Amino acid sequence: MTPVDVLILGASGYGGGELLRWLSMHPAVASLRGTARSHAGRPFHAQHPNLRGLVEGTFEAEPDWAALAQSAHPVLFSALPHGELAKQWPAFQAAWAQLDLAERLTVIDLSADFRLDPGWIYGLVDWQPERMRGARRIANPGCFATALQLALLPLADWKPAFVAVTAATGSSGSGASPSDTTHHPTRADDFRAYKVLQHPHEAEVLRTLAAAGWAAPLSFVPQSAPMVRGIFAVAQFPLPAGIEVGALRARFEAFYRDRFFIRLVEGSPRVAATSGSAFAEIGVAARNGHGAVMVALDNLGKGMAAQAVQNLNLALGLPEHTGLKVAGGWPV
Ligand SMILES: NC(=O)c1ccc[n+]([C@@H]2O[C@H](COP(=O)([O-])OP(=O)(O)OC[C@H]3O[C@@H](n4cnc5c(N)ncnc54)[C@H](OP(=O)(O)O)[C@@H]3O)[C@@H](O)[C@H]2O)c1
């Protein structure tokens, strides 16, 4: 297995911490470094206490491109807030050009900055995994967008006239900086909708559905749930005439037949069963001409860092489950 050297931008955040956790268990990773402006010089475990004793290293103020350029297989993950990588991209490219790094560097961005950019591969790994093989620029999907697309793509050739989707997220979806939407007392016993019918993830979902041949009118109501990790999405739609639950389920079984990290379950998927893992669970139901698809996943796992590592595996030509065959705890 070819050893790779990894630099993570924004390593002190939730996505950065999850990347450190997953990559520390990855057999191809020879070295791990991470940047964070406000924690520079402090050990990784100062922000990520779960990594104490397992992942050595300190946050660095700036990326050390010269050190990364020494690697035969350099890899960059960006877990910066929306807009930051795009802002710094021209300066980064100039630095990489001087070090002959740009072409050799595999970049996986967790933000939305390049998800609609034709120069990047959209990293919805369980849809078209072959697109990731050898890719050097991968834009990892959003967490809601991952759940919605996993629910809707198997329906694309039925082209339902209308799909109504609700999806609830845990508080870690807003990142590590405290805000009104993550503060425990205002969130723990509440349940509310936000960005109703206008969530920014809709654009990437609609683009993928269009590529799959379905110009779906999508009605998406995101919700904020009293949990830390997890997304639970429900899509409802009219079924084609004569389609019962068996045919709906068979369609999902066929679509995800070879997808190790997609589990089809009887009844409802469970957020807690996917927590801390690279798995997404899907359940289906049908009655009286209406279908429902439910998806559960960890927003920081399949919805973010674990999907990014799955993408890295494919980009490097490794088996996609390398370093990812891990179950979360039960109960969480
Ligand atoms: N949370 C989720 O469920 C989720 C899921 C999928 C995708 N995403 C996307 O993944 C990215 C990271 O999300 P996150 O939840 O990990 O965020 P986060 O917890 O807020 O972490 C952001 C990281 O970026 C650094 N940072 C903040 N502002 C910066 C700036 N102006 N310049 C450079 N570094 C800066 C922060 O550390 P310093 O301030 O110390 O530099 C921190 O390390 C975001 O684009 C987010 O939209 C998040």
The ligand as an SDF file (V2000), in Angstrom:
LIG
                    3D

 48 52  0  0  0  0  0  0  0  0999 V2000
  -20.5240   19.9680   10.5150 N   0  0  0  0  0  0  0  0  0  0  0  0
  -21.0790   19.2010    9.5660 C   0  0  0  0  0  0  0  0  0  0  0  0
  -21.9450   18.3670    9.8480 O   0  0  0  0  0  0  0  0  0  0  0  0
  -20.6350   19.3440    8.1260 C   0  0  0  0  0  0  0  0  0  0  0  0
  -21.0080   18.3310    7.2340 C   0  0  0  0  0  0  0  0  0  0  0  0
  -20.5870   18.4190    5.9030 C   0  0  0  0  0  0  0  0  0  0  0  0
  -19.8220   19.4980    5.4920 C   0  0  0  0  0  0  0  0  0  0  0  0
  -19.4860   20.4890    6.3870 N   0  0  0  0  0  0  0  0  0  0  0  0
  -18.6340   21.5870    5.9060 C   0  0  0  0  0  0  0  0  0  0  0  0
  -17.2860   21.2720    6.3120 O   0  0  0  0  0  0  0  0  0  0  0  0
  -16.5800   22.4830    6.6310 C   0  0  0  0  0  0  0  0  0  0  0  0
  -16.0470   22.3930    8.0670 C   0  0  0  0  0  0  0  0  0  0  0  0
  -17.1690   22.2290    8.9260 O   0  0  0  0  0  0  0  0  0  0  0  0
  -16.9890   22.0360   10.4980 P   0  0  0  0  0  0  0  0  0  0  0  0
  -18.3240   21.6790   11.0240 O   0  0  0  0  0  0  0  0  0  0  0  0
  -15.8380   21.1460   10.7680 O   0  0  0  0  0  0  0  0  0  0  0  0
  -16.6130   23.5290   10.9230 O   0  0  0  0  0  0  0  0  0  0  0  0
  -15.9510   24.0400   12.2910 P   0  0  0  0  0  0  0  0  0  0  0  0
  -16.1590   23.0250   13.3410 O   0  0  0  0  0  0  0  0  0  0  0  0
  -16.4740   25.4120   12.4950 O   0  0  0  0  0  0  0  0  0  0  0  0
  -14.3760   24.1180   11.9470 O   0  0  0  0  0  0  0  0  0  0  0  0
  -13.8330   25.0740   11.0560 C   0  0  0  0  0  0  0  0  0  0  0  0
  -12.3200   25.0120   11.0850 C   0  0  0  0  0  0  0  0  0  0  0  0
  -11.7990   26.0070   10.2120 O   0  0  0  0  0  0  0  0  0  0  0  0
  -10.9470   26.9130   10.9760 C   0  0  0  0  0  0  0  0  0  0  0  0
  -11.2720   28.2840   10.5170 N   0  0  0  0  0  0  0  0  0  0  0  0
  -12.3250   29.0020   10.8460 C   0  0  0  0  0  0  0  0  0  0  0  0
  -12.3500   30.1770   10.1810 N   0  0  0  0  0  0  0  0  0  0  0  0
  -11.2610   30.1820    9.4260 C   0  0  0  0  0  0  0  0  0  0  0  0
  -10.7340   31.1270    8.5080 C   0  0  0  0  0  0  0  0  0  0  0  0
  -11.3420   32.2840    8.2710 N   0  0  0  0  0  0  0  0  0  0  0  0
   -9.5890   30.8350    7.8890 N   0  0  0  0  0  0  0  0  0  0  0  0
   -8.9600   29.6800    8.1620 C   0  0  0  0  0  0  0  0  0  0  0  0
   -9.4280   28.7470    9.0230 N   0  0  0  0  0  0  0  0  0  0  0  0
  -10.5760   28.9970    9.6470 C   0  0  0  0  0  0  0  0  0  0  0  0
  -11.3200   26.7120   12.4200 C   0  0  0  0  0  0  0  0  0  0  0  0
  -10.2200   26.8840   13.2990 O   0  0  0  0  0  0  0  0  0  0  0  0
   -9.5440   28.2900   13.5630 P   0  0  0  0  0  0  0  0  0  0  0  0
  -10.6350   29.2760   13.7040 O   0  0  0  0  0  0  0  0  0  0  0  0
   -8.7230   28.0560   14.7980 O   0  0  0  0  0  0  0  0  0  0  0  0
   -8.6810   28.5250   12.3600 O   0  0  0  0  0  0  0  0  0  0  0  0
  -11.6970   25.2450   12.4410 C   0  0  0  0  0  0  0  0  0  0  0  0
  -10.5220   24.4410   12.5340 O   0  0  0  0  0  0  0  0  0  0  0  0
  -17.5670   23.6360    6.4390 C   0  0  0  0  0  0  0  0  0  0  0  0
  -17.3670   24.1940    5.1630 O   0  0  0  0  0  0  0  0  0  0  0  0
  -18.9300   22.9400    6.5190 C   0  0  0  0  0  0  0  0  0  0  0  0
  -19.9260   23.6140    5.7760 O   0  0  0  0  0  0  0  0  0  0  0  0
  -19.8610   20.4210    7.7040 C   0  0  0  0  0  0  0  0  0  0  0  0
  1  2  1  0
  2  3  2  0
  2  4  1  0
  4  5  1  0
  4 48  2  0
  5  6  2  0
  6  7  1  0
  7  8  2  0
  8  9  1  0
  8 48  1  0
  9 10  1  0
  9 46  1  0
 10 11  1  0
 11 12  1  0
 11 44  1  0
 12 13  1  0
 13 14  1  0
 14 15  2  0
 14 16  1  0
 14 17  1  0
 17 18  1  0
 18 19  2  0
 18 20  1  0
 18 21  1  0
 21 22  1  0
 22 23  1  0
 23 24  1  0
 23 42  1  0
 24 25  1  0
 25 26  1  0
 25 36  1  0
 26 27  1  0
 26 35  1  0
 27 28  2  0
 28 29  1  0
 29 30  1  0
 29 35  2  0
 30 31  1  0
 30 32  2  0
 32 33  1  0
 33 34  2  0
 34 35  1  0
 36 37  1  0
 36 42  1  0
 37 38  1  0
 38 39  2  0
 38 40  1  0
 38 41  1  0
 42 43  1  0
 44 45  1  0
 44 46  1  0
 46 47  1  0
M  CHG  2   8   1  16  -1
M  END
$$$$
